[in-house]
Amino acid sequence: MRAAVEWVDARERLPRDGMPVAAAITGRYPPDSDAESGSAAAAGEEFWLVMPMYFTTRHIGEDGAEHRDCFVDSDRVVRLPYGRGRPCAEPVTHWAELPALPGMTVHHVLGDGVEAALQGAWAQEGRTAEGA
């Protein structure tokens, strides 16, 4: 099964409230204290990577701080959209809507429907492999 990904520039448009997304973030890894002074590792290394997150219009952090229009990862780390307002150490540059579940048009199935959904996806994969 294949999924097409359409990346959206976070400077131009934000997802709807509560939407799970793949978020491309950029930043710099912390310096490596064991690295020789003056080396790239000693200064930290820049990165740009994709992480699963959700977007929210209002988030209260563990420290009680309120964040608006932000992305939150599974560890509850808040990241802000690149170029929108306050600076952020690891801003989100782009986001993409997560693909639907295999063989479905939805992003989640709960409870009694899970087993049937899994079986249906696996059966569809088998038919695709046989026809190849």
A tleap script that builds the chain and sets N, CA, C and O, in Angstrom:
source leaprc.protein.ff14SB
mol = sequence {
  NMET ARG ALA ALA VAL GLU TRP VAL ASP ALA
  ARG GLU ARG LEU PRO ARG ASP GLY MET PRO
  VAL ALA ALA ALA ILE THR GLY ARG TYR PRO
  PRO ASP SER ASP ALA GLU SER GLY SER ALA
  ALA ALA ALA GLY GLU GLU PHE TRP LEU VAL
  MET PRO MET TYR PHE THR THR ARG HIE ILE
  GLY GLU ASP GLY ALA GLU HIE ARG ASP CYS
  PHE VAL ASP SER ASP ARG VAL VAL ARG LEU
  PRO TYR GLY ARG GLY ARG PRO CYS ALA GLU
  PRO VAL THR HIE TRP ALA GLU LEU PRO ALA
  LEU PRO GLY MET THR VAL HIE HIE VAL LEU
  GLY ASP GLY VAL GLU ALA ALA LEU GLN GLY
  ALA TRP ALA GLN GLU GLY ARG THR ALA GLU
  GLY CALA
}
set mol.1.N position { 0.845 -1.180 0.000 }
set mol.1.CA position { 0.000 0.000 0.000 }
set mol.1.C position { 0.883 1.233 0.000 }
set mol.1.O position { 1.928 1.266 0.650 }
set mol.2.N position { 0.461 2.228 -0.723 }
set mol.2.CA position { 1.218 3.465 -0.813 }
set mol.2.C position { 0.361 4.630 -0.309 }
set mol.2.O position { -0.866 4.615 -0.407 }
set mol.3.N position { 1.036 5.618 0.221 }
set mol.3.CA position { 0.349 6.825 0.669 }
set mol.3.C position { 1.086 8.033 0.115 }
set mol.3.O position { 2.314 8.099 0.176 }
set mol.4.N position { 0.356 8.968 -0.415 }
set mol.4.CA position { 0.947 10.212 -0.903 }
set mol.4.C position { 0.988 11.216 0.244 }
set mol.4.O position { 0.054 11.310 1.040 }
set mol.5.N position { 2.082 11.958 0.313 }
set mol.5.CA position { 2.241 12.952 1.374 }
set mol.5.C position { 2.300 14.337 0.748 }
set mol.5.O position { 3.063 14.573 -0.189 }
set mol.6.N position { 1.499 15.238 1.266 }
set mol.6.CA position { 1.529 16.627 0.825 }
set mol.6.C position { 1.999 17.469 2.007 }
set mol.6.O position { 1.290 17.599 3.005 }
set mol.7.N position { 3.192 18.036 1.891 }
set mol.7.CA position { 3.751 18.862 2.962 }
set mol.7.C position { 3.220 20.287 2.848 }
set mol.7.O position { 3.121 20.839 1.753 }
set mol.8.N position { 2.884 20.869 3.986 }
set mol.8.CA position { 2.374 22.238 4.050 }
set mol.8.C position { 3.383 23.079 4.824 }
set mol.8.O position { 3.822 22.681 5.904 }
set mol.9.N position { 3.749 24.225 4.289 }
set mol.9.CA position { 4.662 25.151 4.949 }
set mol.9.C position { 3.947 25.746 6.168 }
set mol.9.O position { 2.893 26.367 6.033 }
set mol.10.N position { 4.526 25.553 7.352 }
set mol.10.CA position { 3.897 26.034 8.592 }
set mol.10.C position { 3.836 27.554 8.666 }
set mol.10.O position { 3.091 28.102 9.478 }
set mol.11.N position { 4.603 28.238 7.837 }
set mol.11.CA position { 4.536 29.698 7.801 }
set mol.11.C position { 3.285 30.163 7.082 }
set mol.11.O position { 2.828 31.288 7.284 }
set mol.12.N position { 2.725 29.291 6.234 }
set mol.12.CA position { 1.583 29.675 5.409 }
set mol.12.C position { 0.237 29.220 5.941 }
set mol.12.O position { -0.759 29.935 5.821 }
set mol.13.N position { 0.205 28.021 6.532 }
set mol.13.CA position { -1.083 27.469 6.982 }
set mol.13.C position { -0.835 26.481 8.108 }
set mol.13.O position { 0.188 25.797 8.130 }
set mol.14.N position { -1.779 26.407 9.046 }
set mol.14.CA position { -1.677 25.481 10.174 }
set mol.14.C position { -2.806 24.453 10.095 }
set mol.14.O position { -3.846 24.715 9.491 }
set mol.15.N position { -2.600 23.288 10.704 }
set mol.15.CA position { -3.660 22.266 10.703 }
set mol.15.C position { -4.846 22.703 11.558 }
set mol.15.O position { -4.786 23.714 12.258 }
set mol.16.N position { -5.916 21.930 11.487 }
set mol.16.CA position { -7.071 22.219 12.346 }
set mol.16.C position { -6.782 21.707 13.767 }
set mol.16.O position { -5.948 20.823 13.961 }
set mol.17.N position { -7.462 22.260 14.722 }
set mol.17.CA position { -7.273 21.931 16.138 }
set mol.17.C position { -7.460 20.434 16.387 }
set mol.17.O position { -8.456 19.847 15.964 }
set mol.18.N position { -6.505 19.829 17.070 }
set mol.18.CA position { -6.584 18.420 17.433 }
set mol.18.C position { -6.085 17.460 16.371 }
set mol.18.O position { -6.093 16.249 16.592 }
set mol.19.N position { -5.654 17.961 15.233 }
set mol.19.CA position { -5.256 17.112 14.112 }
set mol.19.C position { -3.900 16.435 14.365 }
set mol.19.O position { -2.923 17.109 14.691 }
set mol.20.N position { -3.842 15.097 14.216 }
set mol.20.CA position { -2.540 14.420 14.291 }
set mol.20.C position { -1.811 14.639 12.975 }
set mol.20.O position { -2.407 14.539 11.902 }
set mol.21.N position { -0.518 14.939 13.062 }
set mol.21.CA position { 0.255 15.246 11.866 }
set mol.21.C position { 1.656 14.639 11.946 }
set mol.21.O position { 2.137 14.264 13.015 }
set mol.22.N position { 2.285 14.559 10.788 }
set mol.22.CA position { 3.728 14.344 10.712 }
set mol.22.C position { 4.301 15.753 10.650 }
set mol.22.O position { 3.918 16.539 9.783 }
set mol.23.N position { 5.214 16.080 11.562 }
set mol.23.CA position { 5.772 17.429 11.622 }
set mol.23.C position { 7.269 17.385 11.351 }
set mol.23.O position { 7.997 16.607 11.968 }
set mol.24.N position { 7.724 18.222 10.429 }
set mol.24.CA position { 9.151 18.358 10.154 }
set mol.24.C position { 9.680 19.459 11.063 }
set mol.24.O position { 9.244 20.607 10.976 }
set mol.25.N position { 10.614 19.110 11.930 }
set mol.25.CA position { 11.171 20.088 12.860 }
set mol.25.C position { 12.654 20.286 12.560 }
set mol.25.O position { 13.317 19.403 12.015 }
set mol.26.N position { 13.153 21.446 12.923 }
set mol.26.CA position { 14.571 21.737 12.742 }
set mol.26.C position { 15.135 22.292 14.037 }
set mol.26.O position { 14.411 22.861 14.854 }
set mol.27.N position { 16.424 22.119 14.210 }
set mol.27.CA position { 17.089 22.609 15.414 }
set mol.27.C position { 18.547 22.202 15.407 }
set mol.27.O position { 19.137 21.930 14.361 }
set mol.28.N position { 19.108 22.167 16.595 }
set mol.28.CA position { 20.509 21.791 16.764 }
set mol.28.C position { 20.604 20.867 17.971 }
set mol.28.O position { 20.127 21.188 19.059 }
set mol.29.N position { 21.233 19.707 17.755 }
set mol.29.CA position { 21.461 18.801 18.873 }
set mol.29.C position { 22.345 19.492 19.899 }
set mol.29.O position { 23.146 20.354 19.536 }
set mol.30.N position { 22.218 19.135 21.168 }
set mol.30.CA position { 23.085 19.745 22.179 }
set mol.30.C position { 24.554 19.409 21.888 }
set mol.30.O position { 24.856 18.377 21.288 }
set mol.31.N position { 25.448 20.281 22.313 }
set mol.31.CA position { 26.869 20.002 22.117 }
set mol.31.C position { 27.271 18.710 22.810 }
set mol.31.O position { 26.721 18.343 23.848 }
set mol.32.N position { 28.243 18.028 22.214 }
set mol.32.CA position { 28.788 16.798 22.787 }
set mol.32.C position { 29.927 17.193 23.714 }
set mol.32.O position { 30.961 17.683 23.260 }
set mol.33.N position { 29.737 16.978 25.017 }
set mol.33.CA position { 30.747 17.405 25.988 }
set mol.33.C position { 32.049 16.640 25.841 }
set mol.33.O position { 33.085 17.128 26.292 }
set mol.34.N position { 32.042 15.452 25.224 }
set mol.34.CA position { 33.259 14.667 25.032 }
set mol.34.C position { 34.020 15.061 23.765 }
set mol.34.O position { 35.153 14.623 23.566 }
set mol.35.N position { 33.413 15.877 22.911 }
set mol.35.CA position { 34.038 16.244 21.638 }
set mol.35.C position { 35.130 17.290 21.862 }
set mol.35.O position { 35.093 18.060 22.821 }
set mol.36.N position { 36.094 17.293 20.956 }
set mol.36.CA position { 37.168 18.272 21.026 }
set mol.36.C position { 36.612 19.662 20.754 }
set mol.36.O position { 35.743 19.826 19.898 }
set mol.37.N position { 37.095 20.639 21.458 }
set mol.37.CA position { 36.669 22.018 21.266 }
set mol.37.C position { 36.950 22.449 19.832 }
set mol.37.O position { 38.014 22.150 19.289 }
set mol.38.N position { 36.002 23.147 19.221 }
set mol.38.CA position { 36.168 23.609 17.852 }
set mol.38.C position { 35.628 22.646 16.820 }
set mol.38.O position { 35.490 23.023 15.656 }
set mol.39.N position { 35.314 21.402 17.203 }
set mol.39.CA position { 34.769 20.444 16.240 }
set mol.39.C position { 33.272 20.667 16.078 }
set mol.39.O position { 32.642 21.334 16.899 }
set mol.40.N position { 32.706 20.102 15.012 }
set mol.40.CA position { 31.264 20.240 14.761 }
set mol.40.C position { 30.460 19.620 15.896 }
set mol.40.O position { 29.426 20.161 16.289 }
set mol.41.N position { 30.928 18.480 16.432 }
set mol.41.CA position { 30.202 17.812 17.513 }
set mol.41.C position { 30.190 18.668 18.778 }
set mol.41.O position { 29.212 18.658 19.525 }
set mol.42.N position { 31.279 19.413 19.022 }
set mol.42.CA position { 31.349 20.266 20.209 }
set mol.42.C position { 30.335 21.395 20.128 }
set mol.42.O position { 29.812 21.840 21.150 }
set mol.43.N position { 30.056 21.858 18.919 }
set mol.43.CA position { 29.105 22.949 18.727 }
set mol.43.C position { 27.675 22.444 18.595 }
set mol.43.O position { 26.742 23.246 18.555 }
set mol.44.N position { 27.485 21.132 18.528 }
set mol.44.CA position { 26.174 20.563 18.252 }
set mol.44.C position { 26.003 20.448 16.755 }
set mol.44.O position { 26.753 21.055 15.990 }
set mol.45.N position { 25.025 19.676 16.335 }
set mol.45.CA position { 24.822 19.467 14.910 }
set mol.45.C position { 23.393 19.834 14.553 }
set mol.45.O position { 22.457 19.496 15.277 }
set mol.46.N position { 23.227 20.533 13.423 }
set mol.46.CA position { 21.890 20.890 12.977 }
set mol.46.C position { 21.143 19.649 12.515 }
set mol.46.O position { 21.748 18.693 12.030 }
set mol.47.N position { 19.812 19.670 12.671 }
set mol.47.CA position { 18.992 18.559 12.191 }
set mol.47.C position { 17.705 19.088 11.603 }
set mol.47.O position { 17.289 20.213 11.878 }
set mol.48.N position { 17.080 18.253 10.787 }
set mol.48.CA position { 15.744 18.479 10.249 }
set mol.48.C position { 15.157 17.088 10.160 }
set mol.48.O position { 15.653 16.265 9.390 }
set mol.49.N position { 14.126 16.799 10.915 }
set mol.49.CA position { 13.567 15.455 10.962 }
set mol.49.C position { 12.067 15.480 11.117 }
set mol.49.O position { 11.478 16.512 11.438 }
set mol.50.N position { 11.449 14.325 10.886 }
set mol.50.CA position { 9.998 14.187 10.952 }
set mol.50.C position { 9.602 13.457 12.229 }
set mol.50.O position { 10.205 12.446 12.591 }
set mol.51.N position { 8.586 13.975 12.903 }
set mol.51.CA position { 8.066 13.360 14.123 }
set mol.51.C position { 6.534 13.384 14.104 }
set mol.51.O position { 5.931 14.301 13.547 }
set mol.52.N position { 5.909 12.372 14.715 }
set mol.52.CA position { 4.448 12.443 14.849 }
set mol.52.C position { 4.083 13.413 15.976 }
set mol.52.O position { 4.693 13.392 17.044 }
set mol.53.N position { 3.109 14.238 15.734 }
set mol.53.CA position { 2.644 15.217 16.723 }
set mol.53.C position { 1.161 15.473 16.505 }
set mol.53.O position { 0.553 14.932 15.582 }
set mol.54.N position { 0.592 16.297 17.360 }
set mol.54.CA position { -0.746 16.799 17.081 }
set mol.54.C position { -0.696 18.313 17.229 }
set mol.54.O position { 0.131 18.861 17.958 }
set mol.55.N position { -1.601 18.970 16.521 }
set mol.55.CA position { -1.673 20.424 16.562 }
set mol.55.C position { -2.818 20.837 17.477 }
set mol.55.O position { -3.878 20.211 17.480 }
set mol.56.N position { -2.600 21.883 18.243 }
set mol.56.CA position { -3.663 22.397 19.096 }
set mol.56.C position { -3.620 23.921 19.121 }
set mol.56.O position { -2.551 24.527 19.041 }
set mol.57.N position { -4.785 24.522 19.234 }
set mol.57.CA position { -4.852 25.979 19.297 }
set mol.57.C position { -4.564 26.491 20.702 }
set mol.57.O position { -4.255 27.668 20.885 }
set mol.58.N position { -4.665 25.593 21.713 }
set mol.58.CA position { -4.386 25.983 23.102 }
set mol.58.C position { -3.875 24.778 23.872 }
set mol.58.O position { -4.528 23.736 23.917 }
set mol.59.N position { -2.695 24.926 24.483 }
set mol.59.CA position { -2.091 23.841 25.259 }
set mol.59.C position { -1.530 24.419 26.553 }
set mol.59.O position { -0.836 25.436 26.537 }
set mol.60.N position { -1.831 23.772 27.663 }
set mol.60.CA position { -1.265 24.153 28.953 }
set mol.60.C position { -0.126 23.175 29.249 }
set mol.60.O position { -0.357 21.977 29.409 }
set mol.61.N position { 1.100 23.691 29.321 }
set mol.61.CA position { 2.276 22.864 29.567 }
set mol.61.C position { 2.317 22.351 30.996 }
set mol.61.O position { 1.563 22.809 31.855 }
set mol.62.N position { 3.206 21.395 31.241 }
set mol.62.CA position { 3.357 20.828 32.585 }
set mol.62.C position { 3.776 21.889 33.596 }
set mol.62.O position { 3.520 21.746 34.792 }
set mol.63.N position { 4.421 22.958 33.114 }
set mol.63.CA position { 4.841 24.048 33.997 }
set mol.63.C position { 3.734 25.090 34.190 }
set mol.63.O position { 3.937 26.097 34.868 }
set mol.64.N position { 2.567 24.844 33.593 }
set mol.64.CA position { 1.441 25.761 33.710 }
set mol.64.C position { 1.403 26.843 32.646 }
set mol.64.O position { 0.450 27.620 32.585 }
set mol.65.N position { 2.437 26.903 31.799 }
set mol.65.CA position { 2.477 27.923 30.745 }
set mol.65.C position { 1.452 27.604 29.662 }
set mol.65.O position { 1.260 26.446 29.292 }
set mol.66.N position { 0.804 28.638 29.165 }
set mol.66.CA position { -0.168 28.472 28.091 }
set mol.66.C position { 0.516 28.706 26.745 }
set mol.66.O position { 1.241 29.684 26.565 }
set mol.67.N position { 0.275 27.802 25.813 }
set mol.67.CA position { 0.825 27.911 24.464 }
set mol.67.C position { -0.339 27.953 23.482 }
set mol.67.O position { -1.309 27.209 23.626 }
set mol.68.N position { -0.240 28.816 22.495 }
set mol.68.CA position { -1.274 28.947 21.470 }
set mol.68.C position { -0.713 28.503 20.124 }
set mol.68.O position { 0.461 28.726 19.827 }
set mol.69.N position { -1.570 27.869 19.306 }
set mol.69.CA position { -1.184 27.433 17.956 }
set mol.69.C position { 0.165 26.727 17.967 }
set mol.69.O position { 1.156 27.242 17.450 }
set mol.70.N position { 0.184 25.539 18.564 }
set mol.70.CA position { 1.431 24.806 18.725 }
set mol.70.C position { 1.265 23.328 18.378 }
set mol.70.O position { 0.153 22.810 18.278 }
set mol.71.N position { 2.400 22.677 18.200 }
set mol.71.CA position { 2.463 21.248 17.943 }
set mol.71.C position { 2.992 20.580 19.203 }
set mol.71.O position { 3.908 21.102 19.838 }
set mol.72.N position { 2.429 19.432 19.576 }
set mol.72.CA position { 2.825 18.739 20.799 }
set mol.72.C position { 3.160 17.299 20.442 }
set mol.72.O position { 2.396 16.633 19.744 }
set mol.73.N position { 4.319 16.813 20.927 }
set mol.73.CA position { 4.699 15.428 20.628 }
set mol.73.C position { 4.248 14.497 21.751 }
set mol.73.O position { 3.624 14.942 22.714 }
set mol.74.N position { 4.559 13.215 21.630 }
set mol.74.CA position { 4.079 12.213 22.600 }
set mol.74.C position { 4.699 12.389 23.978 }
set mol.74.O position { 4.165 11.876 24.961 }
set mol.75.N position { 5.819 13.106 24.069 }
set mol.75.CA position { 6.439 13.395 25.361 }
set mol.75.C position { 5.956 14.731 25.918 }
set mol.75.O position { 6.487 15.222 26.915 }
set mol.76.N position { 4.956 15.312 25.279 }
set mol.76.CA position { 4.355 16.597 25.647 }
set mol.76.C position { 5.298 17.776 25.447 }
set mol.76.O position { 5.129 18.825 26.069 }
set mol.77.N position { 6.294 17.603 24.573 }
set mol.77.CA position { 7.179 18.719 24.221 }
set mol.77.C position { 6.430 19.596 23.225 }
set mol.77.O position { 5.892 19.110 22.231 }
set mol.78.N position { 6.404 20.882 23.504 }
set mol.78.CA position { 5.692 21.853 22.675 }
set mol.78.C position { 6.665 22.456 21.665 }
set mol.78.O position { 7.763 22.886 22.019 }
set mol.79.N position { 6.247 22.479 20.419 }
set mol.79.CA position { 7.031 23.107 19.360 }
set mol.79.C position { 6.123 24.076 18.605 }
set mol.79.O position { 4.959 23.782 18.335 }
set mol.80.N position { 6.681 25.225 18.276 }
set mol.80.CA position { 5.904 26.275 17.620 }
set mol.80.C position { 6.159 26.280 16.110 }
set mol.80.O position { 7.200 25.807 15.654 }
set mol.81.N position { 5.222 26.807 15.348 }
set mol.81.CA position { 5.425 26.924 13.900 }
set mol.81.C position { 6.585 27.879 13.593 }
set mol.81.O position { 6.723 28.925 14.227 }
set mol.82.N position { 7.394 27.515 12.636 }
set mol.82.CA position { 8.547 28.316 12.227 }
set mol.82.C position { 8.095 29.697 11.751 }
set mol.82.O position { 7.160 29.820 10.959 }
set mol.83.N position { 8.769 30.721 12.243 }
set mol.83.CA position { 8.519 32.077 11.750 }
set mol.83.C position { 7.221 32.712 12.181 }
set mol.83.O position { 6.829 33.740 11.629 }
set mol.84.N position { 6.539 32.129 13.155 }
set mol.84.CA position { 5.263 32.710 13.604 }
set mol.84.C position { 5.397 33.116 15.072 }
set mol.84.O position { 5.247 32.282 15.966 }
set mol.85.N position { 5.670 34.362 15.312 }
set mol.85.CA position { 5.718 34.854 16.685 }
set mol.85.C position { 7.006 34.515 17.406 }
set mol.85.O position { 8.100 34.724 16.882 }
set mol.86.N position { 6.865 33.987 18.621 }
set mol.86.CA position { 8.015 33.734 19.491 }
set mol.86.C position { 9.002 32.753 18.863 }
set mol.86.O position { 8.614 31.852 18.119 }
set mol.87.N position { 10.287 32.945 19.176 }
set mol.87.CA position { 11.277 31.985 18.700 }
set mol.87.C position { 11.118 30.649 19.441 }
set mol.87.O position { 10.596 30.598 20.555 }
set mol.88.N position { 11.570 29.596 18.810 }
set mol.88.CA position { 11.458 28.256 19.371 }
set mol.88.C position { 12.740 27.506 19.022 }
set mol.88.O position { 13.232 27.627 17.900 }
set mol.89.N position { 13.290 26.736 19.958 }
set mol.89.CA position { 14.543 26.007 19.729 }
set mol.89.C position { 14.399 24.937 18.650 }
set mol.89.O position { 15.356 24.653 17.931 }
set mol.90.N position { 13.217 24.345 18.532 }
set mol.90.CA position { 12.971 23.285 17.541 }
set mol.90.C position { 11.630 23.534 16.853 }
set mol.90.O position { 10.662 22.814 17.099 }
set mol.91.N position { 11.571 24.552 15.990 }
set mol.91.CA position { 10.287 24.885 15.357 }
set mol.91.C position { 9.875 23.877 14.292 }
set mol.91.O position { 10.702 23.164 13.725 }
set mol.92.N position { 8.575 23.843 14.039 }
set mol.92.CA position { 8.000 23.017 12.977 }
set mol.92.C position { 8.044 23.827 11.693 }
set mol.92.O position { 7.454 24.904 11.609 }
set mol.93.N position { 8.751 23.302 10.687 }
set mol.93.CA position { 8.862 24.001 9.409 }
set mol.93.C position { 7.727 23.632 8.461 }
set mol.93.O position { 7.228 24.481 7.723 }
set mol.94.N position { 7.321 22.362 8.483 }
set mol.94.CA position { 6.278 21.844 7.597 }
set mol.94.C position { 5.470 20.794 8.360 }
set mol.94.O position { 5.940 20.232 9.349 }
set mol.95.N position { 4.271 20.545 7.896 }
set mol.95.CA position { 3.445 19.485 8.477 }
set mol.95.C position { 2.687 18.781 7.352 }
set mol.95.O position { 2.459 19.342 6.280 }
set mol.96.N position { 2.309 17.545 7.629 }
set mol.96.CA position { 1.533 16.765 6.672 }
set mol.96.C position { 0.483 15.972 7.429 }
set mol.96.O position { 0.722 15.471 8.527 }
set mol.97.N position { -0.667 15.875 6.822 }
set mol.97.CA position { -1.730 15.068 7.404 }
set mol.97.C position { -1.276 13.607 7.399 }
set mol.97.O position { -0.722 13.135 6.406 }
set mol.98.N position { -1.503 12.903 8.485 }
set mol.98.CA position { -1.133 11.491 8.535 }
set mol.98.C position { -2.018 10.701 7.585 }
set mol.98.O position { -3.182 11.051 7.394 }
set mol.99.N position { -1.488 9.645 6.988 }
set mol.99.CA position { -2.321 8.836 6.098 }
set mol.99.C position { -3.386 8.099 6.898 }
set mol.99.O position { -3.251 7.902 8.106 }
set mol.100.N position { -4.436 7.700 6.212 }
set mol.100.CA position { -5.477 6.881 6.848 }
set mol.100.C position { -4.895 5.502 7.146 }
set mol.100.O position { -3.848 5.131 6.615 }
set mol.101.N position { -5.569 4.766 7.980 }
set mol.101.CA position { -5.147 3.402 8.275 }
set mol.101.C position { -5.154 2.575 6.985 }
set mol.101.O position { -5.922 2.872 6.070 }
set mol.102.N position { -4.315 1.550 6.901 }
set mol.102.CA position { -4.254 0.735 5.677 }
set mol.102.C position { -5.634 0.214 5.259 }
set mol.102.O position { -6.349 -0.407 6.046 }
set mol.103.N position { -5.981 0.485 4.007 }
set mol.103.CA position { -7.243 0.018 3.457 }
set mol.103.C position { -8.475 0.747 3.963 }
set mol.103.O position { -9.597 0.300 3.725 }
set mol.104.N position { -8.283 1.866 4.660 }
set mol.104.CA position { -9.418 2.587 5.236 }
set mol.104.C position { -9.333 4.069 4.894 }
set mol.104.O position { -8.345 4.531 4.324 }
set mol.105.N position { -10.376 4.803 5.248 }
set mol.105.CA position { -10.390 6.245 5.041 }
set mol.105.C position { -10.364 7.003 6.361 }
set mol.105.O position { -10.560 8.219 6.375 }
set mol.106.N position { -10.125 6.309 7.468 }
set mol.106.CA position { -10.104 6.915 8.804 }
set mol.106.C position { -8.712 6.780 9.415 }
set mol.106.O position { -7.898 5.973 8.967 }
set mol.107.N position { -8.454 7.589 10.451 }
set mol.107.CA position { -7.165 7.570 11.132 }
set mol.107.C position { -7.159 6.720 12.393 }
set mol.107.O position { -6.094 6.444 12.946 }
set mol.108.N position { -8.326 6.304 12.855 }
set mol.108.CA position { -8.354 5.472 14.059 }
set mol.108.C position { -9.589 4.579 14.085 }
set mol.108.O position { -10.643 4.921 13.548 }
set mol.109.N position { -9.427 3.432 14.722 }
set mol.109.CA position { -10.516 2.495 14.971 }
set mol.109.C position { -10.389 2.114 16.439 }
set mol.109.O position { -9.284 1.875 16.927 }
set mol.110.N position { -11.495 2.056 17.133 }
set mol.110.CA position { -11.466 1.741 18.556 }
set mol.110.C position { -12.318 0.519 18.871 }
set mol.110.O position { -13.291 0.222 18.177 }
set mol.111.N position { -11.935 -0.176 19.923 }
set mol.111.CA position { -12.762 -1.243 20.479 }
set mol.111.C position { -12.974 -2.440 19.585 }
set mol.111.O position { -12.032 -2.973 19.000 }
set mol.112.N position { -14.244 -2.863 19.485 }
set mol.112.CA position { -14.599 -4.099 18.784 }
set mol.112.C position { -14.259 -4.081 17.296 }
set mol.112.O position { -14.104 -5.147 16.701 }
set mol.113.N position { -14.139 -2.927 16.686 }
set mol.113.CA position { -13.866 -2.850 15.262 }
set mol.113.C position { -12.411 -3.068 14.880 }
set mol.113.O position { -12.110 -3.230 13.697 }
set mol.114.N position { -11.498 -3.077 15.848 }
set mol.114.CA position { -10.072 -3.174 15.546 }
set mol.114.C position { -9.711 -4.484 14.859 }
set mol.114.O position { -9.032 -4.469 13.832 }
set mol.115.N position { -10.142 -5.599 15.393 }
set mol.115.CA position { -9.759 -6.901 14.833 }
set mol.115.C position { -10.254 -7.055 13.400 }
set mol.115.O position { -9.514 -7.531 12.539 }
set mol.116.N position { -11.486 -6.660 13.137 }
set mol.116.CA position { -12.025 -6.756 11.778 }
set mol.116.C position { -11.258 -5.832 10.825 }
set mol.116.O position { -11.010 -6.200 9.677 }
set mol.117.N position { -10.885 -4.644 11.288 }
set mol.117.CA position { -10.131 -3.709 10.448 }
set mol.117.C position { -8.758 -4.277 10.112 }
set mol.117.O position { -8.314 -4.192 8.967 }
set mol.118.N position { -8.083 -4.856 11.102 }
set mol.118.CA position { -6.779 -5.482 10.862 }
set mol.118.C position { -6.890 -6.621 9.863 }
set mol.118.O position { -6.100 -6.708 8.923 }
set mol.119.N position { -7.865 -7.489 10.064 }
set mol.119.CA position { -8.042 -8.626 9.166 }
set mol.119.C position { -8.331 -8.156 7.741 }
set mol.119.O position { -7.827 -8.729 6.776 }
set mol.120.N position { -9.145 -7.110 7.620 }
set mol.120.CA position { -9.463 -6.571 6.299 }
set mol.120.C position { -8.228 -6.002 5.609 }
set mol.120.O position { -8.040 -6.209 4.410 }
set mol.121.N position { -7.388 -5.289 6.349 }
set mol.121.CA position { -6.162 -4.715 5.770 }
set mol.121.C position { -5.204 -5.826 5.344 }
set mol.121.O position { -4.613 -5.760 4.266 }
set mol.122.N position { -5.051 -6.845 6.188 }
set mol.122.CA position { -4.141 -7.942 5.849 }
set mol.122.C position { -4.663 -8.728 4.648 }
set mol.122.O position { -3.876 -9.169 3.810 }
set mol.123.N position { -5.961 -8.905 4.558 }
set mol.123.CA position { -6.536 -9.606 3.419 }
set mol.123.C position { -6.313 -8.812 2.139 }
set mol.123.O position { -6.001 -9.384 1.094 }
set mol.124.N position { -6.473 -7.497 2.220 }
set mol.124.CA position { -6.257 -6.644 1.053 }
set mol.124.C position { -4.792 -6.689 0.627 }
set mol.124.O position { -4.510 -6.703 -0.572 }
set mol.125.N position { -3.854 -6.713 1.568 }
set mol.125.CA position { -2.438 -6.807 1.246 }
set mol.125.C position { -2.150 -8.131 0.535 }
set mol.125.O position { -1.356 -8.168 -0.405 }
set mol.126.N position { -2.789 -9.213 0.976 }
set mol.126.CA position { -2.598 -10.523 0.365 }
set mol.126.C position { -3.076 -10.537 -1.075 }
set mol.126.O position { -2.431 -11.121 -1.945 }
set mol.127.N position { -4.228 -9.883 -1.329 }
set mol.127.CA position { -4.768 -9.824 -2.696 }
set mol.127.C position { -3.838 -9.002 -3.578 }
set mol.127.O position { -3.635 -9.337 -4.745 }
set mol.128.N position { -3.269 -7.927 -3.033 }
set mol.128.CA position { -2.360 -7.080 -3.800 }
set mol.128.C position { -1.091 -7.865 -4.149 }
set mol.128.O position { -0.603 -7.796 -5.277 }
set mol.129.N position { -0.563 -8.610 -3.172 }
set mol.129.CA position { 0.664 -9.376 -3.419 }
set mol.129.C position { 0.425 -10.492 -4.442 }
set mol.129.O position { 1.295 -10.769 -5.268 }
set mol.130.N position { -0.739 -11.126 -4.393 }
set mol.130.CA position { -1.051 -12.201 -5.325 }
set mol.130.C position { -1.194 -11.672 -6.743 }
set mol.130.O position { -0.819 -12.349 -7.701 }
set mol.131.N position { -1.735 -10.459 -6.884 }
set mol.131.CA position { -1.971 -9.883 -8.202 }
set mol.131.C position { -0.706 -9.274 -8.811 }
set mol.131.O position { -0.692 -8.931 -9.994 }
set mol.132.N position { 0.349 -9.138 -8.017 }
set mol.132.CA position { 1.585 -8.504 -8.520 }
set mol.132.C position { 2.385 -9.434 -9.394 }
set mol.132.O position { 3.445 -9.054 -9.892 }
savepdb mol mol.pdb
quit
